[in-house]
Amino acid sequence: MSAGALQADVVCLASFNADLTCRVPRPPLRGETLMAHGFTVGPGGKGSNAAVACARQGAQVAVVARIGQDDFGRLALDVWAREGINTRAVTQAAGEPTGVAQIWVFDDGDNAIAVAPGAGLGLGARQVQAASDLISQAKLLMASNEVPLAAIEAGFALARQHGVTTLLNPAPARELPAALLAQCDVLTPNEHELRALAGLPDAASLDDCAQALLAQGVGAVVVTLGERGCSLHRPGQAAQALPGHTMRVIDTVGAGDTFTGALAAALARGLALPDALPWANAAAALSVTGQGAIAGMPTAPETARLMGR
């Protein structure tokens, strides 16, 4: 699949899922049926969402992804084309379904999600290595845990060889090899993911958990805290907290992905990590004001206005 031969500032090892979203008052109880008051089908997937957020912040973005030759696969290609994202490293797998996410959005704006990755499970080291020209000339490579581990390992190894910054959003939470953590320049877990990765007692502080990961070679840990903002943890430095923005919440789906994508774009522009964080924090805040994973994702000028710049 080709969408031009231009290089990219940011390359994303991307998952794509069609989001099948129901709006319900609250989480259903086990065995209970609830009547929904809305249903939509739209683009999603943590990698694709982050790539869209990054592109809207002004970065030139390419995705390395695997989708099916079906209607949902065509949805992915249409979205990426509309956002100006390079898709020449995307594979369409015959006879395999594109990934699907079943999402409940509750009346308070929170959500629960189940993902069936479909063709995305086949994204592996060979396809990533075939995109080595894109990765080697990028400024930043990002991925999430929705992508198979072998693909992340291959991509981050390539990035390290060529001096490309690596950013990993470790969601959904799962155990990661120490060798991969040591190749992460920036890790962006939420509080739950941070604690799962650190493996420390529940009484441990966020900074204790972050320090445990820094001790394994992670360059910096940025903990996303929802409406409370985020915190930055680096070796040998005091933790820095950045408060959140008060917003009218419509839908929190995609907020974490927006944070990751906006952070990647700011870093690719050459901003230092402490200066990039306000951009990610503001973009994530704006994202909750729209319905669906990408509807509320802001442009760079919209983000700057919220920051008062």
Secondary structure, DSSP 4 states (H G I P E B T S, - for coil): --S-----SEEEE---EEEEEEEESSPPPTT-----S-EEEEEE-HHHHHHHHHHHTT--EEEEEEEESSHHHHHHHHHHHHTT-EEEEEEEETT-PEEEEEEEEETTS-EEEEEEEEGGGG--HHHHHHTHHHHHT-SEEEEETTS-HHHHHHHHHHHHHTT-EEEEE--S-----HHHHTT-SEE--BHHHHHHHH---TTS-HHHHHHHHHTTT-S-EEEE-GGG-EEEE-TTS--EEE-------S--TTHHHHHHHHHHHHHHTT--HHHHHHHHHHHHHHHTTSSSTTTTPPPHHHHHHHTT-
